[in-house]
Structure formats: C-alpha cells, structure tokens
Amino acid sequence: MQTLFIHLHEDGASWGWSARPGKLPEQVAKGPLARIEMAPGECEVVVFVPSDEVVLTSAKVPAQSRQRLQQSLPYALEEQFIQDIEDMHVSVGNRDSDGNVSAAVVNIAKLDTWLDSLLEVGVEPNKVVPDVLALPRSGNDWAGMINNNIVTIRSGEQSGFCCDINNYVELAQRHAHDHDCAPDAITITNCNGTNVESRVFDRAFTSELTLLPCNGDPLSTLVEGYDPAQSIDLLQGRYKGRANLMSGGKRWIPAVAMCVILLSIQFGTNIYDYVQLSSVEDEYKQKITKIYKTTFPNAKRVVNPRVQMQDKLKKLRGSAASGDDFITALFKSSTVFSKVDGIEIEVLNYRNNTIDLDIVLNNPERLDALRKSFGSLKGLSAEIKSSSVEGNKLKSRIQIRSKK
C-alpha cells in the first residue's frame, strides 16, 4: 500500500508518494493543498504539521490504561500552560523508565483548521505528526532542520523544540538544562535556501556539529526519519474516532459495531454497579438502625436513625443547642483527625461545650501539627493538657472547646 506524505508549512504544503515504508518519494511537489491528486485504491496518509504550533512536554502520572491516561494527562499538564487546558488537545506519547509520559499539546482550533483544510480537498489523514518527531536521530544526539530561518530540533525520542535561528543558543541551552539532555553531537539539515555558518550553533554547546545540505525539500528529511513507534499521532481521543469515520467506503462499519457493543457492555456494567451499590447502601442502613436500637433499646419505630439519634442526644443533655454544639464540634474535629496517620483515640468525653480526648500517636512530632490544625478551624480551639512518651508512642490529652 502506498503512503502519501504531506508537510504543512507557511508556504502551503509539500507532498510526495512513497511506495513502501522508509522509501523516499521519487518526486516532491509543493503548492496549495488543492493541487494534491489522490491515487486510486487504498493508501495511508501521513501529515507532518509545523512544530511551532505544537508543544512537546511530559508529566509523571501513575500507571493506568491508555483511555484513562488520555483523560488524566491534560490535568497533570494544566499548570504548564497559561491557556485554558479545555482549549487544548493533548495526545499521549510513550512512558519513559522514570514514569514520565510524553505528550504533544496543540490548540484545538488550530488542529481543526488543519483537518478541515485537508478534508476540503478530499484528503483524509490517517496520522498527524509534529514534524520535529520525524527528524532522524541516534542515541543521545540531537537532530535538527533549518527552514525559513526556523530551527526545529529533536532532542529525544519524543521531545524537542522550535525557534527562530537568532534565539537558538539561548533556547537550546535552556532546553538541555530543563530536560537534562545535553547532546553528544548535533546534526542539522539546512533547507533554508542560503548558507548558514556553523558558528551560529557552536556557541550553544561544545558537542560535535554537522551541517548537512537539504535533500531537495524538507519533506524528504522527514520521510527518511519518520518512525511511527517514536512519534506522537495527534489523532487521538475524539480525533481518532473522526479519522476512522473518514477512512472512506464502509470500512468504518466494524468500528461502529464494536462501539455499539462496548457501549452495551458499559451500560450493563453501570446497571450492575447500581444494583451492587444499592445493596451496599441497604446494608449500611440496616447497620445504622441496629446501632440506634442497641443504644436506645426501648425505641419502637425507627424511621431516620440519624435524625432520631440527634433528637435523643438533645433530650439527654436537656438542651437542643448543646446537642447541636456537640455534633458540630465532633464533625469539625473528625475532619482534622482523618488527615493524621497513626492516631488512635482511646477516650472521648463531652461536657459543657468541651470535648476531652485521650489519644495515642505513633509519631510524637505530629502532636504540634495536630494542635495547629485545630487552630485553623473556625469555632474551635484546642489545648494540649498533658503528654507522655511511652516507647515510640506519645500519649496525650487534648481539650477541644467551642468558641462562642
């Protein structure tokens, strides 16, 4: 099957047909997209887009399925961008040995513009790849290309940057520092149309620098270095579904059938989960009711054990306000205790708007932090009445008061 390679750039586009993977196009054409003529029969379309519109980055996220990763990765990258992440499309790359997941981030409006312009002339892309990730590289070497005074550098398997040639030294040094990827050697293909002196690049690193002439058009360099396994396809998530439906004929029918099956399975799973959760909820309601009846054995009718428990507490204390104060103070206290690991409450007493607690901590250093946490709560104050160390544990009595 033939492959049509297209390179989008500021002058329009360049394109060429390849008979097999790794074979350079015999001829590269250049001009407006409307001049592209699709060959009869099936073919794969790979589109390289300008890297100055795409940000290559990474984030450390827990191991999870590809689908869940596509959902969580944008929020792991959110702090790296000024623009709202909802306006950006994040494509997932490979995970390195340190657990960092590579990503290609592009503005949704820009990606839609590229795809719409291709569809208008009957071109249905199978893959859309940042052109920087098609530059050939080896080991820890950097690979680069100059075109229209723009330098595109691939610094790793799925990392790189793009900048004006005048800003190369500063940005290259910053990129190497931020990503800990100083190059062993740098090979740059000059497709600028004019001679470029090596001293422009020598000031960045002491690494060996090689300047190569352009092989006719930048597209040839991209086709030569393109490896699908080491690139990031932007057609992921909702764009992957769009690409499948654009594939022509009725080839999309199996995908739609599979989608229907998966949705049916998901719907059935949701119903099963609902039934299971309802069963668990009923079980907890029965346990709460049992606790209430155990506490108040003379109770004959239990409708809402939580509300009835509050009402009983109010009556036992002889004051509705006091009961409310106890419930409120206990609830606020629990929000602090739940955040402290290794704490055990041995005794809890409540009297005159005051809660007395005997606690055991497996880390004595957490006691002061616990007291400060109570101090940050509105309406409560905490005082450490006594403390003693037994072995590697700390026993302490804390008094919590409601502020009036």
Buried (B, 14 or more C-beta within 10 A) or exposed (E): EEBBBBBBBEEBBBBBBBEEEEEBBEEBBBEEBEEBEEEEEEBBBBBBBBBBBBBBBBBEBEEEEEEEBBEBBBEBBBEEBEEEBEEBBBBBBBBBEEEBBBBBBBBEEBBEEBBEBBEEBEBBBBBBBBBBBBBBBEEEBBBBBBBBEBBBBBBBBBBBBBBEBEEBBEBBBEBBEEBEBBBEBBBBBBBBEEEBEEEBBEEBBEBEBEBEEBBBBBBBBBBBBBEEEBBBBBBBBEBBBBBBEBBEEEEBEEBEEEEEEEEEEEEEEEEEEEEEEEEEEEEEEEEBBEEBBEEBEEBEEBEEBEEBBBEBBBEEBEEEEBBBBBBEBEEBBEEBBEEBEEBEEEEEEBEEBBBBBBBBBEBBEBBEEBBEBBEEBEEBEBEEEEBEEEEEBBBBBBBBBBEE
